[in-house]
Amino acid sequence: MKKKICFIVFTVLLVVLLIKYFVSAYEIQYSLDDFDVVEIYENGKYYFELTHDDMSFNVLFYKNRKLSKKLIKKVSIFQGENYNCLDINFDFYSHYPICYDKNNNIIHFSLISDDDIVEYLLDLGVATVSKVDYEDEFYFTNSLDKDQFIAVWKYNGFYLLDSNGVKSIDMFENDRYNNTLSYLYKNVIFLPNYDEDLFFTKFILLDITNGKYKMYESDFEISYDSYISGTHGNNIYLFDRKNDALYEINIKNGKIECVGDTEKGFIKYENGKKVKAVLKEYDEDYVMYFDVNYNNIVVNVLDYYYTYNENIFTKFRYDENYSLISIFENDIYYLSDADLYVFNPFYGNRLILHYFELNFNDSNRIFIYNK
């Protein structure tokens, strides 16, 4: 009996140790090909930082942990006429290039048009995104992955874009140019019944992943002088400034409740906990308590950096004429004139959509969801 108990204890301890070693976070340092390497794994992502001759380079992968460590296998340097490039070979990803100019500014390889660099990248088998030509007022490149979903407001409904193509959904009889009350939370877009003019008593919940939507009726006359103030759980919170009322809308079942007014008082959320609030906060200060998805990649005008080291910048655009739409993991979605792009460090800037109407009205028009 004692032997059996000891065996069970030993087995449990062994399993715990294996899980700790093969699954848990770690940070190690090592040297390879004259580079000092920092390798970090945590929460489903790998971060690598390489230092050589007072220059530092980095890359971030979203991947499940491998059993082995020290995953960089080889680093080589190509010296071009105006740029130099690293070729980093990982255990799970071959030929990741990082390029920099003679002033040691890191520039994403897809921005470089020098013949020697282009030829070098072709020799590595690295595909750079080519320019897309189009003449249509609406042009979708059909370049989304299966977990990417985009909705584009078209005044009376939405264009829904995914890996299967594009479909158009008409929701209203009349066009609505002001779309400020629409809000995407998780995979669901909330929007008023825009066919009601002065106020709305109905609202729509649209699932962006399948295009299904439903109109819900409420017992309230909600003014268009309102704003989305927060999210929590499965709920969106809307404050009606004209009627001094706070509404809670459940995106799963369409249930709407008045959870704040001058008689019952007001609430808000701080660090995920419900606390009391006062009317002045909502009416004058615009209370905001949104659930935020944390991203390790940060945009700084023409550059991006990783939160692991805010001093390593990589240029991903030459032109400041764009507006940031969304960031998810390594994907940076942005709008330039009437063109919607996504930038990813592994391939560069990729056109998703050209929609001529975005030249005139791009306010609250694009909603992006990644599973």
ZIWO-V741049 format. One record per pair of residues at least 12 apart in sequence whose C-alpha atoms are under 10 Angstrom apart, sorted by sequence separation. I is the first residue (numbers start at 1). J is the second residue. If there is no record, write none. Layout:
I	J
I	J
This chain:
27	39
28	40
37	49
38	50
47	59
48	60
75	87
76	88
85	97
86	98
87	99
97	109
99	111
100	112
109	121
149	161
150	162
157	169
158	170
179	191
191	203
192	204
203	215
204	216
226	238
227	239
228	240
235	247
236	248
237	249
246	258
247	259
248	260
265	277
266	278
267	279
295	307
296	308
298	310
302	314
303	315
304	316
322	334
323	335
324	336
330	342
331	343
332	344
339	351
340	352
341	353
26	39
27	40
28	41
36	49
37	50
38	51
46	59
47	60
48	61
74	87
75	88
76	89
84	97
85	98
86	99
96	109
97	110
99	112
148	161
149	162
156	169
157	170
158	171
179	192
181	194
190	203
191	204
192	205
202	215
203	216
204	217
226	239
227	240
235	248
236	249
237	250
245	258
246	259
247	260
265	278
266	279
268	281
296	309
297	310
300	313
302	315
303	316
304	317
322	335
323	336
330	343
331	344
332	345
339	352
340	353
341	354
26	40
27	41
35	49
36	50
37	51
46	60
47	61
74	88
75	89
84	98
85	99
86	100
148	162
149	163
154	168
156	170
157	171
190	204
191	205
202	216
203	217
225	239
226	240
227	241
234	248
235	249
236	250
245	259
246	260
247	261
265	279
268	282
299	313
300	314
301	315
302	316
303	317
321	335
322	336
323	337
330	344
331	345
339	353
340	354
25	40
26	41
27	42
35	50
36	51
37	52
45	60
46	61
47	62
73	88
74	89
75	90
84	99
85	100
147	162
148	163
151	166
153	168
154	169
155	170
156	171
157	172
179	194
189	204
190	205
191	206
201	216
202	217
203	218
225	240
226	241
234	249
235	250
236	251
245	260
246	261
266	281
267	282
298	313
299	314
300	315
301	316
302	317
303	318
321	336
322	337
325	340
327	342
329	344
330	345
331	346
334	349
338	353
339	354
340	355
25	41
26	42
34	50
35	51
36	52
45	61
46	62
72	88
73	89
74	90
83	99
84	100
85	101
110	126
112	128
146	162
147	163
150	166
151	167
152	168
153	169
154	170
155	171
156	172
157	173
178	194
188	204
189	205
190	206
201	217
202	218
222	238
223	239
224	240
225	241
226	242
232	248
234	250
235	251
244	260
245	261
246	262
260	276
262	278
266	282
299	315
301	317
302	318
320	336
321	337
322	338
324	340
325	341
326	342
327	343
330	346
333	349
335	351
338	354
339	355
24	41
25	42
34	51
35	52
36	53
44	61
45	62
46	63
72	89
73	90
74	91
83	100
84	101
109	126
110	127
111	128
144	161
145	162
146	163
151	168
155	172
156	173
157	174
188	205
189	206
190	207
200	217
201	218
202	219
222	239
223	240
224	241
225	242
226	243
229	246
231	248
233	250
234	251
235	252
244	261
245	262
260	277
261	278
262	279
272	289
299	316
301	318
302	319
319	336
322	339
323	340
324	341
325	342
331	348
332	349
333	350
334	351
335	352
337	354
338	355
339	356
23	41
24	42
25	43
32	50
34	52
35	53
44	62
45	63
46	64
71	89
72	90
73	91
82	100
83	101
84	102
99	117
110	128
111	129
143	161
144	162
145	163
146	164
155	173
156	174
157	175
176	194
187	205
188	206
189	207
200	218
201	219
202	220
222	240
223	241
224	242
225	243
226	244
228	246
229	247
230	248
231	249
232	250
233	251
234	252
243	261
244	262
245	263
260	278
261	279
269	287
270	288
271	289
272	290
301	319
302	320
322	340
331	349
333	351
335	353
336	354
337	355
338	356
340	358
23	42
24	43
25	44
27	46
29	48
31	50
33	52
34	53
37	56
39	58
41	60
43	62
44	63
45	64
46	65
71	90
72	91
73	92
76	95
78	97
80	99
82	101
83	102
109	128
110	129
142	161
143	162
144	163
145	164
155	174
156	175
157	176
175	194
176	195
187	206
188	207
189	208
201	220
202	221
221	240
222	241
223	242
226	245
227	246
228	247
231	250
234	253
235	254
237	256
239	258
243	262
246	265
260	279
268	287
269	288
270	289
272	291
301	320
302	321
322	341
333	352
335	354
337	356
338	357
339	358
23	43
24	44
25	45
26	46
27	47
29	49
30	50
31	51
35	55
36	56
37	57
38	58
40	60
41	61
42	62
43	63
44	64
45	65
70	90
71	91
72	92
74	94
75	95
77	97
79	99
81	101
82	102
83	103
84	104
110	130
141	161
142	162
143	163
144	164
155	175
156	176
174	194
175	195
187	207
188	208
200	220
201	221
202	222
222	242
223	243
226	246
235	255
236	256
237	257
238	258
239	259
245	265
246	266
268	288
269	289
270	290
271	291
301	321
302	322
337	357
338	358
339	359
23	44
25	46
27	48
29	50
35	56
37	58
41	62
42	63
43	64
44	65
70	91
71	92
72	93
73	94
74	95
75	96
76	97
77	98
78	99
79	100
80	101
81	102
82	103
83	104
85	106
140	161
142	163
143	164
144	165
154	175
155	176
156	177
172	193
173	194
174	195
182	203
184	205
186	207
187	208
188	209
199	220
200	221
201	222
222	243
223	244
235	256
237	258
239	260
240	261
245	266
246	267
268	289
269	290
301	322
337	358
338	359
41	63
42	64
43	65
48	70
69	91
71	93
72	94
75	97
77	99
80	102
83	105
84	106
85	107
140	162
142	164
143	165
154	176
155	177
171	193
172	194
173	195
174	196
182	204
183	205
184	206
185	207
186	208
187	209
193	215
199	221
200	222
201	223
221	243
223	245
237	259
239	261
244	266
246	268
301	323
336	358
337	359
338	360
41	64
42	65
48	71
68	91
83	106
85	108
97	120
142	165
153	176
154	177
155	178
171	194
172	195
182	205
184	207
187	210
188	211
190	213
192	215
193	216
198	221
199	222
200	223
222	245
301	324
335	358
336	359
337	360
338	361
41	65
48	72
83	107
85	109
97	121
141	165
142	166
153	177
155	179
171	195
172	196
184	208
188	212
189	213
191	215
192	216
193	217
198	222
199	223
200	224
222	246
306	330
338	362
41	66
46	71
50	75
66	91
96	121
140	165
141	166
154	179
188	213
198	223
199	224
222	247
299	324
337	362
66	92
83	109
95	121
140	166
153	179
197	223
198	224
199	225
317	343
340	366
97	124
139	166
197	224
198	225
220	247
316	343
335	362
41	69
96	124
196	224
299	327
304	332
316	344
40	69
57	86
59	88
63	92
83	112
95	124
97	126
153	182
298	327
316	345
39	69
40	70
82	112
94	124
95	125
96	126
192	222
194	224
297	327
39	70
83	114
94	125
95	126
237	268
296	327
297	328
314	345
317	348
335	366
38	70
39	71
61	93
82	114
85	117
94	126
192	224
295	327
296	328
297	329
298	330
316	348
317	349
334	366
37	70
39	72
81	114
83	116
84	117
151	184
171	204
246	279
294	327
295	328
296	329
297	330
299	332
316	349
80	114
81	115
82	116
83	117
87	121
245	279
293	327
294	328
295	329
296	330
297	331
298	332
37	72
80	115
81	116
82	117
85	120
244	279
293	328
294	329
295	330
297	332
333	368
80	116
81	117
85	121
218	254
220	256
232	268
244	280
246	282
293	329
295	331
59	96
79	116
80	117
87	124
157	194
216	253
217	254
218	255
219	256
220	257
231	268
232	269
245	282
32	70
50	88
78	116
79	117
149	187
151	189
156	194
190	228
216	254
217	255
218	256
219	257
220	258
230	268
231	269
241	279
244	282
245	283
31	70
35	74
59	98
78	117
155	194
156	195
215	254
216	255
217	256
218	257
219	258
229	268
230	269
233	272
244	283
323	362
325	364
331	370
25	65
30	70
32	72
33	73
35	75
58	98
80	120
214	254
216	256
232	272
325	365
326	366
328	368
23	64
24	65
28	69
29	70
31	72
32	73
33	74
34	75
35	76
57	98
79	120
231	272
232	273
241	282
242	283
304	345
325	366
326	367
327	368
328	369
329	370
23	65
27	69
28	70
30	72
32	74
33	75
34	76
57	99
78	120
169	211
171	213
232	274
240	282
241	283
325	367
326	368
328	370
22	65
23	66
26	69
32	75
33	76
57	100
168	211
169	212
171	214
181	224
239	282
240	283
241	284
325	368
326	369
327	370
328	371
22	66
23	67
33	77
167	211
169	213
171	215
180	224
181	225
183	227
205	249
207	251
239	283
22	67
181	226
182	227
183	228
185	230
205	250
206	251
207	252
241	286
21	67
22	68
162	208
180	226
181	227
182	228
185	231
190	236
203	249
205	251
21	68
22	69
161	208
162	209
180	227
181	228
185	232
204	251
205	252
239	286
56	104
158	206
160	208
161	209
162	210
180	228
186	234
205	253
239	287
18	67
55	104
57	106
160	209
185	234
205	254
54	104
55	105
56	106
158	208
160	210
161	211
185	235
204	254
55	106
160	211
185	236
203	254
237	288
159	211
184	236
237	289
158	211
183	236
203	256
229	282
237	290
236	290
151	206
227	282
151	207
151	208
181	238
226	283
229	286
230	287
231	288
232	289
150	208
151	209
228	286
229	287
230	288
231	289
232	290
233	291
149	208
150	209
190	249
227	286
228	287
229	288
230	289
231	290
232	291
148	208
149	209
151	211
190	250
227	287
228	288
229	289
230	290
231	291
148	209
149	210
190	251
227	288
228	289
229	290
230	291
231	292
147	209
189	251
228	290
188	251
187	251
188	252
190	254
186	251
185	251
185	290
186	291
185	291
208	367
208	368
209	369
208	369
209	370
209	371
189	367
188	367
187	367
183	364
187	368
188	369
182	364
184	366
185	367
186	368
187	369
178	361
179	362
180	363
181	364
182	365
184	367
186	369
187	370
177	361
179	363
180	364
183	367
184	368
185	369
186	370
187	371
177	362
178	363
179	364
180	365
182	367
184	369
186	371
177	363
178	364
179	365
178	365
177	365
161	352
161	353
108	303
107	303
106	303
144	342
140	339
138	338
139	339
140	340
137	338
138	339
152	353
154	355
150	352
152	355
154	357
111	315
154	358
109	314
111	316
153	358
106	312
107	313
108	314
109	315
110	316
111	317
152	358
105	312
106	313
107	314
108	315
109	316
110	317
111	318
143	350
158	365
159	366
160	367
161	368
105	313
106	314
107	315
108	316
143	351
144	352
158	366
105	314
106	315
107	316
108	317
141	350
142	351
143	352
153	362
158	367
105	315
106	316
107	317
141	351
142	352
143	353
152	362
153	363
155	365
107	318
140	351
141	352
142	353
153	364
154	365
139	351
140	352
141	353
152	364
153	365
154	366
139	352
140	353
141	354
152	365
153	366
100	314
139	353
140	354
151	365
152	366
153	367
99	314
100	315
138	353
139	354
140	355
151	366
152	367
98	314
138	354
139	355
150	366
151	367
152	368
137	354
138	355
139	356
150	367
151	368
128	346
129	347
131	349
132	350
136	354
137	355
138	356
149	367
150	368
151	369
127	346
128	347
129	348
130	349
131	350
132	351
135	354
136	355
137	356
138	357
149	368
150	369
126	346
127	347
128	348
129	349
130	350
131	351
132	352
134	354
136	356
137	357
148	368
149	369
150	370
126	347
127	348
128	349
129	350
130	351
148	369
149	370
128	350
129	351
147	369
148	370
149	371
147	370
148	371
146	370
147	371
145	370
146	371
110	345
60	296
108	344
109	345
110	346
60	297
108	345
109	346
110	347
111	348
108	346
109	347
110	348
111	349
108	347
109	348
110	349
108	348
108	349
59	305
60	306
58	305
59	306
98	345
58	306
60	308
97	345
47	296
96	345
97	346
58	308
96	346
45	296
58	309
96	347
57	309
56	309
58	312
56	311
57	312
58	313
56	312
57	313
58	314
55	312
56	313
57	314
47	306
49	308
48	308
49	309
47	308
49	312
62	329
40	308
61	329
62	330
60	329
61	330
60	330
59	330
45	329
61	345
60	345
61	346
59	345
60	346
59	346
